Amino acid sequence: MSGSATSATSESRVARAILITLALLFLTLFLALPLVTVFVEALQAGIGPFRDAISTPDALSAIKLTLLVAAISVPLNMVFGVTASWAITKFSFPGKSLLTTLIDLPFSVSPVVSGLIFVLLFGAQGLLGPWLADHDLKIIFAVPGIVLATVFITFPFVARELIPLMQEQGKDDEEAAISLGANGWQTFWHVTLPNIRWGLLYGVLLCNARAMGEFGAVSVVSGHIRGETNTLPLHVEILYNEYDYVGAFAVASLLAGLALVTLVAKTLLEWRFLDSGNLTRGAKH
């Protein structure tokens, strides 16, 4: 019986070689080759033009704005992700399934449509536009609009990493802490948070990478104002449209470098998370 099961699930050496070759060709063609091209094009004119391209006032402004948006949106999404995950996995309440569904909404809505929604809400002719104008508040074509669009696009990442993890862990540890006299905050800080720390870091990492690389929603709400509302992806588009290919690829290499750093950190966190999970399961058994 076991022999037939093994033969049914095992592939021949030729089949394995073909599958591995196809996978490597796919990765090379669609991932490695474009990434290498970005760095080659960025450095083809030498270090001097590369350094000049990323140190122009517009480039520095785009870098600062990208970091600012990430610094605001990632902590907000981290708080939301932890709060939503804790509520969904530890408690029963009306609307729980609806909340779980809404968390996935940004995955199913086009980023461009997401940006358009904010324009319809906060734009000059939008639902809240006249009220904002009367109070001299500007959201669209300004930093607040970019932050709102980025928060909307990225808020599922932390929650979607934590919900399965916290469901697998169950409530036993929290109930034990409460039975020993711990209050809600003590239970969260000393029991729940240590149990989810690696999953939380993993979600924050993905959230940060998406926040810095978001284009569609930010493009709609930013207004493409040079030196004010252009993030790095938008600045790359402007340079490329102006046929400044060296500058465009130089700035794009910053985002590509971020992708590589994210990939390495993601791999390290996966190893650490798996090791931690194995140790936890071993201790429980």
C-alpha positions as CSV (number, residue, x, y, z in Angstrom):
1,M,0.0,0.0,0.0
2,S,2.8,2.4,0.9
3,G,4.7,1.5,-2.2
4,S,1.8,2.3,-4.5
5,A,1.2,5.6,-2.6
6,T,4.9,6.5,-3.1
7,S,4.9,5.6,-6.8
8,A,1.7,7.7,-7.2
9,T,3.3,10.8,-5.7
10,S,6.8,10.5,-7.0
11,E,8.1,11.8,-10.3
12,S,10.8,10.4,-12.5
13,R,14.2,12.1,-12.7
14,V,13.4,13.4,-16.1
15,A,10.1,14.9,-14.9
16,R,11.8,16.5,-11.9
17,A,14.6,17.9,-14.1
18,I,12.0,19.4,-16.5
19,L,10.0,21.0,-13.8
20,I,13.1,22.4,-12.0
21,T,14.4,23.8,-15.4
22,L,11.1,25.4,-16.2
23,A,10.9,27.0,-12.7
24,L,14.5,28.3,-13.0
25,L,13.8,29.7,-16.5
26,F,10.7,31.4,-15.3
27,L,12.4,33.0,-12.3
28,T,15.4,34.1,-14.5
29,L,13.2,35.6,-17.2
30,F,10.6,37.4,-15.1
31,L,12.5,38.1,-11.9
32,A,16.2,37.9,-12.0
33,L,16.8,39.4,-15.5
34,P,14.6,42.5,-14.9
35,L,16.2,43.1,-11.5
36,V,19.7,42.9,-13.0
37,T,18.7,45.2,-15.9
38,V,17.7,47.9,-13.4
39,F,21.1,48.0,-11.8
40,V,23.0,47.7,-15.1
41,E,21.0,50.6,-16.6
42,A,21.4,52.7,-13.5
43,L,25.2,52.3,-13.4
44,Q,25.9,52.2,-17.2
45,A,27.0,55.9,-17.1
46,G,29.1,55.5,-14.1
47,I,28.9,56.2,-10.4
48,G,28.9,60.0,-10.9
49,P,25.6,60.3,-12.9
50,F,24.1,57.7,-10.6
51,R,24.9,59.7,-7.5
52,D,23.8,62.9,-9.2
53,A,20.4,61.3,-10.2
54,I,19.6,60.3,-6.6
55,S,20.8,63.5,-5.0
56,T,18.7,66.0,-7.0
57,P,16.2,68.1,-5.0
58,D,13.3,66.3,-6.6
59,A,14.8,62.9,-5.8
60,L,15.6,63.8,-2.2
61,S,12.1,65.1,-1.8
62,A,10.6,61.9,-3.2
63,I,12.8,59.8,-0.8
64,K,11.8,61.9,2.2
65,L,8.1,61.7,1.3
66,T,8.3,57.9,0.7
67,L,9.9,57.4,4.1
68,L,7.4,59.8,5.8
69,V,4.4,58.0,4.3
70,A,5.8,54.6,5.4
71,A,6.6,55.9,8.8
72,I,3.0,57.0,9.3
73,S,1.1,54.2,7.5
74,V,3.1,51.2,8.8
75,P,2.6,51.9,12.6
76,L,-1.1,52.6,12.0
77,N,-1.5,49.3,10.1
78,M,0.5,47.5,12.8
79,V,-1.9,48.7,15.5
80,F,-4.9,47.9,13.4
81,G,-3.6,44.5,12.4
82,V,-2.8,43.5,16.0
83,T,-6.1,44.8,17.3
84,A,-8.2,43.2,14.6
85,S,-6.4,39.9,14.8
86,W,-6.8,39.8,18.6
87,A,-10.5,40.6,18.4
88,I,-11.2,38.1,15.6
89,T,-9.3,35.2,17.1
90,K,-9.9,35.6,20.8
91,F,-13.5,36.9,21.0
92,S,-17.0,36.3,19.5
93,F,-19.0,39.3,18.5
94,P,-21.7,40.4,16.0
95,G,-20.1,41.4,12.6
96,K,-17.0,39.2,13.1
97,S,-17.3,37.6,9.7
98,L,-18.0,41.0,8.1
99,L,-14.8,42.4,9.7
100,T,-12.8,39.5,8.4
101,T,-14.2,40.0,4.9
102,L,-13.5,43.8,4.9
103,I,-9.9,43.2,5.8
104,D,-9.4,41.5,2.4
105,L,-11.1,44.4,0.6
106,P,-7.9,46.1,-0.6
107,F,-6.8,42.8,-2.2
108,S,-9.9,42.7,-4.4
109,V,-10.1,46.4,-5.3
110,S,-7.8,48.0,-7.9
111,P,-5.4,50.5,-6.4
112,V,-6.4,53.0,-9.0
113,V,-10.1,52.6,-8.0
114,S,-9.0,53.0,-4.3
115,G,-7.4,56.3,-5.1
116,L,-10.4,57.4,-7.1
117,I,-12.6,56.7,-4.1
118,F,-10.6,59.1,-2.0
119,V,-10.8,61.7,-4.7
120,L,-14.6,61.3,-4.8
121,L,-14.7,61.7,-1.0
122,F,-12.1,64.5,-0.3
123,G,-11.6,66.1,-3.7
124,A,-12.7,69.7,-4.5
125,Q,-16.0,68.4,-6.0
126,G,-16.2,65.4,-3.7
127,L,-18.6,64.6,-0.9
128,L,-16.6,66.3,1.8
129,G,-14.7,68.7,-0.5
130,P,-16.7,71.9,0.2
131,W,-16.5,71.3,4.0
132,L,-12.7,70.8,3.7
133,A,-12.3,73.9,1.6
134,D,-14.3,76.0,4.1
135,H,-12.0,74.9,6.9
136,D,-8.9,75.3,4.8
137,L,-8.0,71.6,4.9
138,K,-6.3,69.9,2.0
139,I,-6.2,66.1,1.6
140,I,-6.2,65.3,-2.1
141,F,-3.0,66.4,-3.9
142,A,-1.3,66.7,-0.5
143,V,0.5,64.4,2.0
144,P,-2.7,63.4,3.9
145,G,-4.2,62.0,0.8
146,I,-1.1,60.0,0.0
147,V,-1.1,58.6,3.6
148,L,-4.7,57.7,3.5
149,A,-4.4,55.9,0.1
150,T,-1.3,54.0,1.4
151,V,-2.9,53.0,4.6
152,F,-5.9,51.6,2.7
153,I,-3.8,49.6,0.3
154,T,-1.5,48.1,3.0
155,F,-3.8,47.5,6.0
156,P,-4.5,43.8,5.3
157,F,-0.8,42.7,5.4
158,V,-0.3,42.6,9.2
159,A,-3.7,41.3,10.0
160,R,-3.5,38.6,7.4
161,E,-0.2,37.3,8.8
162,L,-1.5,37.3,12.4
163,I,-5.0,35.9,12.1
164,P,-3.9,32.3,11.0
165,L,-1.1,32.3,13.5
166,M,-3.3,33.4,16.5
167,Q,-6.0,30.9,15.4
168,E,-3.5,28.1,15.5
169,Q,-2.2,29.2,18.9
170,G,-5.7,29.2,20.4
171,K,-6.7,30.8,23.7
172,D,-5.1,28.5,26.2
173,D,-2.1,30.7,27.1
174,E,-4.3,33.8,27.6
175,E,-6.9,31.9,29.7
176,A,-4.1,30.5,31.9
177,A,-2.7,34.0,32.4
178,I,-6.1,35.4,33.3
179,S,-6.8,32.5,35.7
180,L,-3.5,33.4,37.5
181,G,-4.7,37.0,38.0
182,A,-3.3,38.9,35.0
183,N,-5.4,41.7,33.6
184,G,-6.0,42.3,29.9
185,W,-3.0,44.5,29.2
186,Q,-0.6,42.2,31.1
187,T,-2.0,39.2,29.2
188,F,-1.4,40.9,25.9
189,W,2.0,42.3,26.7
190,H,3.5,39.2,28.4
191,V,1.7,36.4,26.7
192,T,0.1,37.3,23.3
193,L,2.7,39.7,22.0
194,P,5.7,37.3,22.6
195,N,3.8,34.5,20.9
196,I,3.1,36.6,17.8
197,R,6.3,38.7,17.6
198,W,7.8,36.9,14.5
199,G,4.6,36.9,12.6
200,L,4.1,40.6,13.5
201,L,7.6,41.5,12.2
202,Y,6.9,39.5,9.0
203,G,3.7,41.4,8.4
204,V,5.3,44.7,9.2
205,L,8.1,44.0,6.7
206,L,5.6,43.2,3.9
207,C,3.5,46.2,4.8
208,N,6.5,48.5,4.7
209,A,7.7,47.2,1.3
210,R,4.2,47.7,-0.2
211,A,3.9,51.2,1.3
212,M,7.2,52.3,-0.2
213,G,6.4,50.8,-3.6
214,E,2.8,51.7,-4.0
215,F,2.0,53.4,-7.3
216,G,-1.6,53.2,-8.5
217,A,-3.5,54.7,-5.6
218,V,-0.8,57.2,-4.8
219,S,-0.7,58.3,-8.4
220,V,-4.4,59.2,-8.4
221,V,-4.4,61.3,-5.2
222,S,-0.9,62.9,-5.4
223,G,-1.3,65.3,-8.2
224,H,2.3,64.6,-9.4
225,I,3.5,67.9,-7.9
226,R,7.3,67.9,-8.2
227,G,9.2,68.3,-4.9
228,E,5.9,68.0,-2.9
229,T,3.7,65.0,-3.6
230,N,5.9,62.7,-5.7
231,T,7.0,59.5,-4.0
232,L,9.8,57.3,-5.4
233,P,7.6,55.3,-7.8
234,L,6.0,58.5,-9.2
235,H,9.4,60.1,-9.6
236,V,10.6,57.2,-11.6
237,E,7.7,57.5,-13.9
238,I,8.3,61.2,-14.5
239,L,12.0,60.7,-15.2
240,Y,11.3,57.9,-17.6
241,N,8.6,59.9,-19.4
242,E,11.1,62.7,-19.8
243,Y,13.6,60.3,-21.4
244,D,16.0,60.6,-18.5
245,Y,16.7,56.9,-18.5
246,V,19.8,57.0,-16.3
247,G,18.0,59.0,-13.7
248,A,14.9,56.8,-13.9
249,F,16.8,53.6,-13.5
250,A,19.0,55.1,-10.7
251,V,16.0,56.0,-8.6
252,A,14.4,52.6,-9.5
253,S,17.5,50.9,-8.2
254,L,16.7,52.3,-4.8
255,L,13.3,50.5,-4.9
256,A,15.0,47.4,-6.3
257,G,17.5,47.5,-3.4
258,L,14.6,47.8,-1.0
259,A,13.1,44.7,-2.6
260,L,16.3,42.7,-2.2
261,V,16.6,43.8,1.5
262,T,12.9,42.9,2.0
263,L,13.5,39.5,0.4
264,V,16.5,38.7,2.6
265,A,14.8,39.9,5.8
266,K,11.7,37.9,4.8
267,T,13.7,34.8,4.4
268,L,15.4,35.2,7.7
269,L,12.1,35.9,9.5
270,E,10.6,32.8,7.9
271,W,13.5,30.6,9.2
272,R,13.2,32.2,12.6
273,F,9.4,31.9,12.6
274,L,9.5,28.2,11.6
275,D,12.2,27.4,14.2
276,S,10.1,29.3,16.9
277,G,6.9,27.4,15.7
278,N,8.7,24.1,15.9
279,L,10.0,24.8,19.4
280,T,6.5,25.9,20.5
281,R,4.8,22.8,19.2
282,G,7.5,20.6,20.7
283,A,7.0,22.2,24.1
284,K,3.2,21.8,24.0
285,H,3.5,18.1,23.0
